[in-house]
């Protein structure tokens, strides 16, 4: 008589358990690193991301979102921050060929 366990693919179960154990054991390091970075940012008086975005837009920086990423992540374009434009890769390449400075991340 065969048992149901023989019909279950368990080849990847060891990894699930192991990755859980690793994150349980070392996950606290991410918390410590995040806390350290927040303290360093506060100490250096670095503005928040929202403030940096606002300053950039005031200075004329155009914030561009990738159309493919917006579609893939199912992001509602209306929920993007004010002033962000959505471009296709073709739109970006046309612009990038002619610009003097382009920061792409």
DRENBA-655005 format. One record per residue: x, y, z of N, C-alpha, C in turn; residue number from 1; residue in one letter; chain. Coordinates in pm, 1 decimal, padded with zeros to 6 digits. Example, Ala and Ser with C-alpha at 12.3 -4.5 7.8 and 13.67 -1.06 7.14 Angstrom:
<rs>
<r n_x="01319.0" n_y="-00569.0" n_z="00780.0" ca_x="01230.0" ca_y="-00450.0" ca_z="00780.0" c_x="01320.0" c_y="-00330.0" c_z="00780.0" lumti="1" nulo="A" gulum="A"/>
<r n_x="01285.0" n_y="-00225.0" n_z="00708.0" ca_x="01367.0" ca_y="-00106.0" ca_z="00714.0" c_x="01290.0" c_y="00003.0" c_z="00787.0" lumti="2" nulo="S" gulum="A"/>
</rs>
This chain:
<rs>
<r n_x="00084.2" n_y="-00118.8" n_z="00000.0" ca_x="00000.0" ca_y="00000.0" ca_z="00000.0" c_x="00088.2" c_y="00124.5" c_z="00000.0" lumti="1" nulo="X" gulum="A"/>
<r n_x="00059.5" n_y="00215.7" n_z="-00091.5" ca_x="00136.5" ca_y="00339.4" ca_z="-00100.5" c_x="00074.6" c_y="00445.5" c_z="-00011.5" lumti="2" nulo="X" gulum="A"/>
<r n_x="00160.6" n_y="00527.7" n_z="00045.8" ca_x="00110.7" ca_y="00636.5" ca_z="00129.5" c_x="00104.0" c_y="00764.6" c_z="00047.4" lumti="3" nulo="X" gulum="A"/>
<r n_x="00026.6" n_y="00857.6" n_z="00091.4" ca_x="00009.3" ca_y="00984.7" ca_z="00020.5" c_x="00139.6" c_y="01063.1" c_z="00013.0" lumti="4" nulo="X" gulum="A"/>
<r n_x="00227.5" n_y="01042.9" n_z="00110.1" ca_x="00352.8" ca_y="01117.6" ca_z="00113.8" c_x="00438.1" c_y="01092.1" c_z="-00008.8" lumti="5" nulo="X" gulum="A"/>
<r n_x="00428.0" n_y="00977.1" n_z="-00069.4" ca_x="00508.1" ca_y="00946.2" ca_z="-00187.1" c_x="00464.2" c_y="01026.8" c_z="-00308.7" lumti="6" nulo="X" gulum="A"/>
<r n_x="00346.0" n_y="01082.2" n_z="-00307.0" ca_x="00295.5" ca_y="01158.1" ca_z="-00419.3" c_x="00318.4" c_y="01308.2" c_z="-00404.9" lumti="7" nulo="X" gulum="A"/>
<r n_x="00380.6" n_y="01350.1" n_z="-00298.0" ca_x="00407.8" ca_y="01492.1" ca_z="-00273.6" c_x="00553.0" c_y="01519.9" c_z="-00306.8" lumti="8" nulo="X" gulum="A"/>
<r n_x="00577.6" n_y="01620.1" n_z="-00391.3" ca_x="00714.3" ca_y="01658.5" ca_z="-00425.5" c_x="00773.4" c_y="01736.4" c_z="-00309.0" lumti="9" nulo="X" gulum="A"/>
<r n_x="00869.4" n_y="01677.1" n_z="-00243.3" ca_x="00930.2" ca_y="01741.4" ca_z="-00126.1" c_x="01072.8" c_y="01786.8" c_z="-00154.7" lumti="10" nulo="X" gulum="A"/>
<r n_x="01111.6" n_y="01791.1" n_z="-00281.9" ca_x="01250.4" ca_y="01821.7" ca_z="-00316.4" c_x="01294.8" c_y="01960.7" c_z="-00271.5" lumti="11" nulo="X" gulum="A"/>
<r n_x="01202.0" n_y="02055.6" n_z="-00263.7" ca_x="01243.4" ca_y="02190.7" ca_z="-00225.1" c_x="01206.3" c_y="02226.9" c_z="-00081.3" lumti="12" nulo="X" gulum="A"/>
<r n_x="01148.6" n_y="02135.4" n_z="-00007.8" ca_x="01107.0" ca_y="02167.3" ca_z="00129.0" c_x="01225.5" c_y="02194.8" c_z="00220.6" lumti="13" nulo="X" gulum="A"/>
<r n_x="01338.6" n_y="02127.4" n_z="00199.5" ca_x="01454.5" ca_y="02150.5" ca_z="00285.7" c_x="01500.8" c_y="02294.9" c_z="00276.2" lumti="14" nulo="X" gulum="A"/>
<r n_x="01491.7" n_y="02355.0" n_z="00156.9" ca_x="01536.5" ca_y="02492.9" ca_z="00139.9" c_x="01444.0" c_y="02590.0" c_z="00211.2" lumti="15" nulo="X" gulum="A"/>
<r n_x="01315.0" n_y="02563.8" n_z="00205.5" ca_x="01220.5" ca_y="02652.3" ca_z="00273.8" c_x="01250.1" c_y="02656.0" c_z="00423.4" lumti="16" nulo="X" gulum="A"/>
<r n_x="01272.6" n_y="02541.2" n_z="00481.2" ca_x="01304.9" ca_y="02535.1" ca_z="00623.5" c_x="01436.4" c_y="02602.1" c_z="00654.9" lumti="17" nulo="X" gulum="A"/>
<r n_x="01533.0" n_y="02581.5" n_z="00567.2" ca_x="01665.7" ca_y="02638.8" ca_z="00589.0" c_x="01662.3" c_y="02791.0" c_z="00575.9" lumti="18" nulo="X" gulum="A"/>
<r n_x="01594.2" n_y="02843.4" n_z="00473.0" ca_x="01589.7" ca_y="02988.3" ca_z="00457.1" c_x="01516.4" c_y="03053.3" c_z="00574.0" lumti="19" nulo="X" gulum="A"/>
<r n_x="01414.7" n_y="02986.0" n_z="00625.4" ca_x="01344.6" ca_y="03038.5" ca_z="00743.3" c_x="01440.1" c_y="03043.4" c_z="00860.6" lumti="20" nulo="X" gulum="A"/>
<r n_x="01518.4" n_y="02938.2" n_z="00877.9" ca_x="01613.0" ca_y="02934.1" ca_z="00989.7" c_x="01718.6" c_y="03042.9" c_z="00975.6" lumti="21" nulo="X" gulum="A"/>
<r n_x="01765.6" n_y="03065.8" n_z="00854.6" ca_x="01865.9" ca_y="03169.6" ca_z="00833.0" c_x="01808.1" c_y="03307.0" c_z="00863.7" lumti="22" nulo="X" gulum="A"/>
<r n_x="01686.8" n_y="03333.9" n_z="00812.8" ca_x="01628.1" ca_y="03465.2" ca_z="00838.7" c_x="01597.5" c_y="03482.9" c_z="00986.5" lumti="23" nulo="X" gulum="A"/>
<r n_x="01559.0" n_y="03374.1" n_z="01053.5" ca_x="01531.4" ca_y="03380.4" ca_z="01197.6" c_x="01661.0" c_y="03409.5" c_z="01273.3" lumti="24" nulo="X" gulum="A"/>
<r n_x="01770.4" n_y="03346.9" n_z="01228.9" ca_x="01897.7" ca_y="03362.3" ca_z="01297.5" c_x="01962.7" c_y="03497.1" c_z="01268.0" lumti="25" nulo="X" gulum="A"/>
<r n_x="01959.6" n_y="03543.1" n_z="01141.3" ca_x="02033.0" ca_y="03662.4" ca_z="01101.0" c_x="01944.8" c_y="03782.8" c_z="01071.8" lumti="26" nulo="X" gulum="A"/>
<r n_x="01812.3" n_y="03767.7" n_z="01077.7" ca_x="01721.6" ca_y="03878.0" ca_z="01047.0" c_x="01742.0" c_y="03999.7" c_z="01136.0" lumti="27" nulo="X" gulum="A"/>
<r n_x="01787.2" n_y="03980.2" n_z="01257.1" ca_x="01809.4" ca_y="04090.3" ca_z="01349.9" c_x="01917.3" c_y="04184.6" c_z="01299.4" lumti="28" nulo="X" gulum="A"/>
<r n_x="02008.8" n_y="04134.3" n_z="01216.2" ca_x="02115.8" ca_y="04220.2" ca_z="01164.5" c_x="02058.7" c_y="04330.5" c_z="01074.4" lumti="29" nulo="X" gulum="A"/>
<r n_x="01955.4" n_y="04297.7" n_z="00997.0" ca_x="01892.9" ca_y="04398.8" ca_z="00911.2" c_x="01831.8" c_y="04509.7" c_z="00995.9" lumti="30" nulo="X" gulum="A"/>
<r n_x="01771.2" n_y="04472.5" n_z="01106.8" ca_x="01712.4" ca_y="04572.6" ca_z="01196.8" c_x="01819.3" c_y="04664.4" c_z="01254.5" lumti="31" nulo="X" gulum="A"/>
<r n_x="01930.2" n_y="04606.9" n_z="01293.1" ca_x="02039.4" ca_y="04686.7" ca_z="01349.3" c_x="02096.4" c_y="04779.3" c_z="01242.5" lumti="32" nulo="X" gulum="A"/>
<r n_x="02117.3" n_y="04727.3" n_z="01121.0" ca_x="02172.2" ca_y="04808.4" ca_z="01012.3" c_x="02078.0" c_y="04923.1" c_z="00977.1" lumti="33" nulo="X" gulum="A"/>
<r n_x="01948.2" n_y="04894.8" n_z="00972.2" ca_x="01850.0" ca_y="04998.7" ca_z="00942.1" c_x="01853.9" c_y="05107.1" c_z="01049.6" lumti="34" nulo="X" gulum="A"/>
<r n_x="01858.4" n_y="05067.4" n_z="01173.5" ca_x="01865.1" ca_y="05163.6" ca_z="01283.6" c_x="01990.9" c_y="05249.6" c_z="01276.1" lumti="35" nulo="X" gulum="A"/>
<r n_x="02104.2" n_y="05185.6" n_z="01244.2" ca_x="02230.2" ca_y="05260.1" ca_z="01232.1" c_x="02221.0" c_y="05364.0" c_z="01120.3" lumti="36" nulo="X" gulum="A"/>
<r n_x="02166.5" n_y="05324.1" n_z="01006.0" ca_x="02155.0" ca_y="05416.4" ca_z="00893.1" c_x="02061.1" c_y="05532.3" c_z="00926.0" lumti="37" nulo="X" gulum="A"/>
<r n_x="01950.6" n_y="05504.0" n_z="00993.0" ca_x="01857.5" ca_y="05611.3" ca_z="01030.6" c_x="01925.0" c_y="05711.6" c_z="01123.2" lumti="38" nulo="X" gulum="A"/>
<r n_x="02004.2" n_y="05662.6" n_z="01218.4" ca_x="02075.4" ca_y="05753.2" ca_z="01309.4" c_x="02178.0" c_y="05837.1" c_z="01233.7" lumti="39" nulo="X" gulum="A"/>
<r n_x="02249.7" n_y="05775.5" n_z="01139.1" ca_x="02348.7" ca_y="05849.2" ca_z="01060.7" c_x="02281.7" c_y="05956.6" c_z="00974.6" lumti="40" nulo="X" gulum="A"/>
<r n_x="02167.6" n_y="05923.2" n_z="00915.0" ca_x="02093.4" ca_y="06019.3" ca_z="00833.1" c_x="02046.2" c_y="06136.2" c_z="00918.6" lumti="41" nulo="X" gulum="A"/>
<r n_x="01992.6" n_y="06105.8" n_z="01037.8" ca_x="01948.0" ca_y="06212.1" ca_z="01128.2" c_x="02065.1" c_y="06300.7" c_z="01170.9" lumti="42" nulo="X" gulum="A"/>
<r n_x="02177.1" n_y="06237.7" n_z="01205.7" ca_x="02294.6" ca_y="06311.2" ca_z="01251.5" c_x="02349.0" c_y="06403.0" c_z="01141.9" lumti="43" nulo="X" gulum="A"/>
<r n_x="02341.4" n_y="06357.8" n_z="01016.7" ca_x="02392.9" ca_y="06436.3" ca_z="00904.1" c_x="02291.0" c_y="06538.5" c_z="00853.3" lumti="44" nulo="X" gulum="A"/>
<r n_x="02173.2" n_y="06544.1" n_z="00915.3" ca_x="02066.4" ca_y="06637.1" ca_z="00874.7" c_x="02028.2" c_y="06622.5" c_z="00727.5" lumti="45" nulo="X" gulum="A"/>
<r n_x="02019.5" n_y="06499.6" n_z="00681.4" ca_x="01978.7" ca_y="06473.1" ca_z="00543.4" c_x="01826.5" c_y="06479.7" c_z="00537.1" lumti="46" nulo="X" gulum="A"/>
<r n_x="01772.6" n_y="06553.0" n_z="00441.4" ca_x="01626.6" ca_y="06564.4" ca_z="00429.9" c_x="01562.6" c_y="06429.1" c_z="00396.7" lumti="47" nulo="X" gulum="A"/>
<r n_x="01434.6" n_y="06419.0" n_z="00423.2" ca_x="01360.8" ca_y="06296.8" ca_z="00391.9" c_x="01350.9" c_y="06280.1" c_z="00240.8" lumti="48" nulo="X" gulum="A"/>
<r n_x="01316.8" n_y="06160.3" n_z="00197.2" ca_x="01301.1" ca_y="06134.4" ca_z="00054.4" c_x="01195.4" c_y="06226.3" c_z="-00007.1" lumti="49" nulo="X" gulum="A"/>
<r n_x="01084.8" n_y="06244.7" n_z="00062.8" ca_x="00979.2" ca_y="06333.2" ca_z="00012.0" c_x="01031.0" c_y="06476.2" c_z="-00004.7" lumti="50" nulo="X" gulum="A"/>
<r n_x="01109.0" n_y="06523.7" n_z="00092.1" ca_x="01166.5" ca_y="06658.9" ca_z="00082.3" c_x="01265.7" c_y="06668.1" c_z="-00033.3" lumti="51" nulo="X" gulum="A"/>
<r n_x="01348.2" n_y="06565.0" n_z="-00052.5" ca_x="01443.9" ca_y="06564.6" ca_z="-00162.4" c_x="01372.7" c_y="06565.5" c_z="-00297.2" lumti="52" nulo="X" gulum="A"/>
<r n_x="01264.5" n_y="06487.7" n_z="-00308.3" ca_x="01187.8" ca_y="06485.9" ca_z="-00433.3" c_x="01127.2" c_y="06623.3" c_z="-00461.1" lumti="53" nulo="X" gulum="A"/>
<r n_x="01072.6" n_y="06685.3" n_z="-00357.7" ca_x="01012.8" ca_y="06817.5" ca_z="-00373.9" c_x="01118.0" c_y="06920.2" c_z="-00416.2" lumti="54" nulo="X" gulum="A"/>
<r n_x="01234.4" n_y="06917.0" n_z="-00351.8" ca_x="01342.0" ca_y="07010.5" ca_z="-00386.6" c_x="01386.1" c_y="06990.0" c_z="-00531.2" lumti="55" nulo="X" gulum="A"/>
<r n_x="01396.4" n_y="06863.7" n_z="-00572.3" ca_x="01437.8" ca_y="06834.2" ca_z="-00709.6" c_x="01337.6" c_y="06890.0" c_z="-00809.5" lumti="56" nulo="X" gulum="A"/>
<r n_x="01209.6" n_y="06871.0" n_z="-00782.3" ca_x="01106.9" ca_y="06920.7" ca_z="-00873.6" c_x="01105.6" c_y="07073.3" c_z="-00878.5" lumti="57" nulo="X" gulum="A"/>
<r n_x="01127.6" n_y="07138.7" n_z="-00765.3" ca_x="01133.7" ca_y="07285.0" ca_z="-00761.4" c_x="01250.1" c_y="07334.5" c_z="-00847.7" lumti="58" nulo="X" gulum="A"/>
<r n_x="01359.1" n_y="07258.7" n_z="-00847.9" ca_x="01477.3" ca_y="07296.8" ca_z="-00926.0" c_x="01465.9" c_y="07257.3" c_z="-01073.2" lumti="59" nulo="X" gulum="A"/>
<r n_x="01353.7" n_y="07197.2" n_z="-01112.2" ca_x="01331.7" ca_y="07165.4" ca_z="-01252.8" c_x="01364.5" c_y="07022.5" c_z="-01293.4" lumti="60" nulo="X" gulum="A"/>
<r n_x="01395.0" n_y="06937.5" n_z="-01196.4" ca_x="01422.0" ca_y="06796.6" ca_z="-01227.8" c_x="01290.5" c_y="06729.8" c_z="-01265.4" lumti="61" nulo="X" gulum="A"/>
<r n_x="01292.4" n_y="06657.0" n_z="-01374.0" ca_x="01172.9" ca_y="06585.8" ca_z="-01417.3" c_x="01183.7" c_y="06440.5" c_z="-01372.0" lumti="62" nulo="X" gulum="A"/>
<r n_x="01086.2" n_y="06394.7" n_z="-01295.8" ca_x="01084.4" ca_y="06256.4" ca_z="-01247.9" c_x="01005.1" c_y="06172.5" c_z="-01347.1" lumti="63" nulo="X" gulum="A"/>
<r n_x="01068.1" n_y="06065.5" n_z="-01395.6" ca_x="01008.9" ca_y="05982.0" ca_z="-01499.7" c_x="00995.6" c_y="05838.9" c_z="-01447.3" lumti="64" nulo="X" gulum="A"/>
<r n_x="00875.9" n_y="05783.6" n_z="-01461.8" ca_x="00852.0" ca_y="05644.0" ca_z="-01424.8" c_x="00852.0" c_y="05558.2" c_z="-01550.5" lumti="65" nulo="X" gulum="A"/>
<r n_x="00897.4" n_y="05436.5" n_z="-01537.5" ca_x="00903.5" ca_y="05342.0" ca_z="-01648.8" c_x="00765.7" c_y="05279.7" c_z="-01672.2" lumti="66" nulo="X" gulum="A"/>
<r n_x="00714.3" n_y="05294.4" n_z="-01793.0" ca_x="00580.8" ca_y="05243.1" ca_z="-01827.4" c_x="00571.5" c_y="05091.4" c_z="-01805.9" lumti="67" nulo="X" gulum="A"/>
<r n_x="00675.6" n_y="05018.7" n_z="-01847.6" ca_x="00672.9" ca_y="04873.6" ca_z="-01833.2" c_x="00666.2" c_y="04833.2" c_z="-01685.3" lumti="68" nulo="X" gulum="A"/>
<r n_x="00742.4" n_y="04902.6" n_z="-01602.1" ca_x="00741.6" ca_y="04872.3" ca_z="-01458.8" c_x="00607.4" c_y="04908.3" c_z="-01396.9" lumti="69" nulo="X" gulum="A"/>
<r n_x="00552.8" n_y="05023.3" n_z="-01434.1" ca_x="00421.6" ca_y="05064.8" ca_z="-01383.5" c_x="00316.4" c_y="04960.0" c_z="-01418.4" lumti="70" nulo="X" gulum="A"/>
<r n_x="00319.8" n_y="04914.2" n_z="-01543.2" ca_x="00223.2" ca_y="04811.3" ca_z="-01586.1" c_x="00246.2" c_y="04679.3" c_z="-01514.3" lumti="71" nulo="X" gulum="A"/>
<r n_x="00372.6" n_y="04635.0" n_z="-01507.5" ca_x="00404.7" ca_y="04506.2" ca_z="-01447.0" c_x="00366.5" c_y="04502.7" c_z="-01298.6" lumti="72" nulo="X" gulum="A"/>
<r n_x="00391.7" n_y="04613.1" n_z="-01228.8" ca_x="00363.2" ca_y="04618.1" ca_z="-01085.7" c_x="00217.9" c_y="04658.9" c_z="-01057.7" lumti="73" nulo="X" gulum="A"/>
<r n_x="00140.5" n_y="04678.6" n_z="-01165.3" ca_x="-00000.6" ca_y="04715.5" ca_z="-01155.2" c_x="-00020.6" c_y="04840.0" c_z="-01069.3" lumti="74" nulo="X" gulum="A"/>
<r n_x="00063.4" n_y="04941.2" n_z="-01096.8" ca_x="00056.5" ca_y="05067.8" ca_z="-01024.2" c_x="-00040.6" c_y="05160.1" c_z="-01096.7" lumti="75" nulo="X" gulum="A"/>
<r n_x="-00132.6" n_y="05217.7" n_z="-01022.7" ca_x="-00225.1" ca_y="05315.2" ca_z="-01079.2" c_x="-00148.6" c_y="05446.6" c_z="-01097.4" lumti="76" nulo="X" gulum="A"/>
<r n_x="-00139.0" n_y="05493.5" n_z="-01220.6" ca_x="-00061.7" ca_y="05614.9" ca_z="-01249.3" c_x="-00111.9" c_y="05735.1" c_z="-01169.2" lumti="77" nulo="X" gulum="A"/>
<r n_x="-00238.0" n_y="05735.6" n_z="-01132.6" ca_x="-00293.5" ca_y="05845.8" ca_z="-01053.9" c_x="-00234.8" c_y="05848.5" c_z="-00912.9" lumti="78" nulo="X" gulum="A"/>
<r n_x="-00178.9" n_y="05735.5" n_z="-00867.5" ca_x="-00123.3" ca_y="05728.4" ca_z="-00732.3" c_x="00024.1" c_y="05765.6" c_z="-00725.3" lumti="79" nulo="X" gulum="A"/>
<r n_x="00085.7" n_y="05793.8" n_z="-00840.6" ca_x="00223.8" ca_y="05840.3" ca_z="-00840.4" c_x="00228.1" c_y="05981.1" c_z="-00782.8" lumti="80" nulo="X" gulum="A"/>
<r n_x="00342.7" n_y="06022.4" n_z="-00731.1" ca_x="00351.8" ca_y="06156.7" ca_z="-00675.3" c_x="00328.4" c_y="06259.4" c_z="-00785.4" lumti="81" nulo="X" gulum="A"/>
<r n_x="00279.9" n_y="06374.3" n_z="-00747.0" ca_x="00246.0" ca_y="06480.0" ca_z="-00843.2" c_x="00368.7" c_y="06517.5" c_z="-00926.4" lumti="82" nulo="X" gulum="A"/>
<r n_x="00346.7" n_y="06532.7" n_z="-01055.2" ca_x="00453.9" ca_y="06576.3" ca_z="-01143.4" c_x="00531.8" c_y="06464.4" c_z="-01210.3" lumti="83" nulo="X" gulum="A"/>
<r n_x="00511.9" n_y="06341.1" n_z="-01170.3" ca_x="00582.6" ca_y="06229.4" ca_z="-01232.3" c_x="00517.1" c_y="06197.4" c_z="-01366.1" lumti="84" nulo="X" gulum="A"/>
<r n_x="00600.6" n_y="06183.4" n_z="-01468.5" ca_x="00550.1" ca_y="06143.6" ca_z="-01599.4" c_x="00587.5" c_y="05998.0" c_z="-01623.4" lumti="85" nulo="X" gulum="A"/>
<r n_x="00508.0" n_y="05929.0" n_z="-01703.9" ca_x="00534.1" ca_y="05788.1" ca_z="-01734.5" c_x="00577.0" c_y="05778.8" c_z="-01879.9" lumti="86" nulo="X" gulum="A"/>
<r n_x="00693.2" n_y="05721.0" n_z="-01902.9" ca_x="00747.4" ca_y="05707.7" ca_z="-02037.9" c_x="00770.0" c_y="05561.9" c_z="-02071.7" lumti="87" nulo="X" gulum="A"/>
<r n_x="00756.4" n_y="05531.4" n_z="-02200.1" ca_x="00796.5" ca_y="05400.1" ca_z="-02250.8" c_x="00948.4" c_y="05403.0" c_z="-02268.6" lumti="88" nulo="X" gulum="A"/>
<r n_x="01006.8" n_y="05287.1" n_z="-02293.8" ca_x="01151.1" ca_y="05281.5" ca_z="-02319.5" c_x="01185.9" c_y="05364.2" c_z="-02444.0" lumti="89" nulo="X" gulum="A"/>
<r n_x="01099.7" n_y="05359.6" n_z="-02542.7" ca_x="01122.6" ca_y="05437.2" ca_z="-02665.3" c_x="01125.0" c_y="05587.7" c_z="-02635.7" lumti="90" nulo="X" gulum="A"/>
<r n_x="01030.5" n_y="05634.1" n_z="-02553.0" ca_x="01027.8" ca_y="05775.6" ca_z="-02514.4" c_x="01158.1" c_y="05815.3" c_z="-02446.4" lumti="91" nulo="X" gulum="A"/>
<r n_x="01204.0" n_y="05729.3" n_z="-02356.1" ca_x="01325.2" ca_y="05759.3" ca_z="-02280.7" c_x="01447.3" c_y="05763.9" c_z="-02372.0" lumti="92" nulo="X" gulum="A"/>
<r n_x="01458.7" n_y="05667.6" n_z="-02461.7" ca_x="01575.0" ca_y="05663.2" ca_z="-02550.7" c_x="01579.3" c_y="05787.3" c_z="-02640.0" lumti="93" nulo="X" gulum="A"/>
<r n_x="01463.9" n_y="05829.0" n_z="-02691.8" ca_x="01458.6" ca_y="05950.9" ca_z="-02773.4" c_x="01508.9" c_y="06071.4" c_z="-02694.0" lumti="94" nulo="X" gulum="A"/>
<r n_x="01466.4" n_y="06080.9" n_z="-02568.5" ca_x="01507.5" ca_y="06192.2" ca_z="-02482.4" c_x="01655.6" c_y="06181.5" c_z="-02447.1" lumti="95" nulo="X" gulum="A"/>
<r n_x="01699.1" n_y="06063.2" n_z="-02407.6" ca_x="01835.9" ca_y="06043.9" ca_z="-02359.5" c_x="01939.8" c_y="06072.0" c_z="-02467.5" lumti="96" nulo="X" gulum="A"/>
<r n_x="01905.2" n_y="06046.9" n_z="-02592.5" ca_x="01999.7" ca_y="06071.7" ca_z="-02702.4" c_x="02034.0" c_y="06219.1" c_z="-02715.1" lumti="97" nulo="X" gulum="A"/>
<r n_x="01943.3" n_y="06306.9" n_z="-02677.9" ca_x="01962.1" ca_y="06450.6" ca_z="-02697.1" c_x="02000.1" c_y="06526.7" c_z="-02570.0" lumti="98" nulo="X" gulum="A"/>
<r n_x="01988.6" n_y="06463.9" n_z="-02454.3" ca_x="02009.9" ca_y="06540.1" ca_z="-02329.8" c_x="02157.1" c_y="06551.4" c_z="-02294.8" lumti="99" nulo="X" gulum="A"/>
<r n_x="02187.4" n_y="06651.8" n_z="-02215.6" ca_x="02324.7" ca_y="06674.4" ca_z="-02170.9" c_x="02353.6" c_y="06597.4" c_z="-02041.6" lumti="100" nulo="X" gulum="A"/>
<r n_x="02255.2" n_y="06588.8" n_z="-01953.1" ca_x="02269.0" ca_y="06517.0" ca_z="-01825.9" c_x="02146.5" c_y="06427.3" c_z="-01808.9" lumti="101" nulo="X" gulum="A"/>
<r n_x="02173.0" n_y="06301.2" n_z="-01778.9" ca_x="02063.3" ca_y="06207.3" ca_z="-01756.8" c_x="02104.9" c_y="06112.0" c_z="-01645.7" lumti="102" nulo="X" gulum="A"/>
<r n_x="02032.3" n_y="06113.8" n_z="-01535.6" ca_x="02056.8" ca_y="06020.4" ca_z="-01426.3" c_x="01954.7" c_y="05910.2" c_z="-01433.3" lumti="103" nulo="X" gulum="A"/>
<r n_x="01997.8" n_y="05789.7" n_z="-01455.6" ca_x="01908.7" ca_y="05675.7" ca_z="-01472.9" c_x="01933.1" c_y="05576.6" c_z="-01361.3" lumti="104" nulo="X" gulum="A"/>
<r n_x="01828.8" n_y="05544.9" n_z="-01285.0" ca_x="01844.8" ca_y="05443.4" ca_z="-01180.7" c_x="01733.1" c_y="05344.1" c_z="-01189.0" lumti="105" nulo="X" gulum="A"/>
</rs>
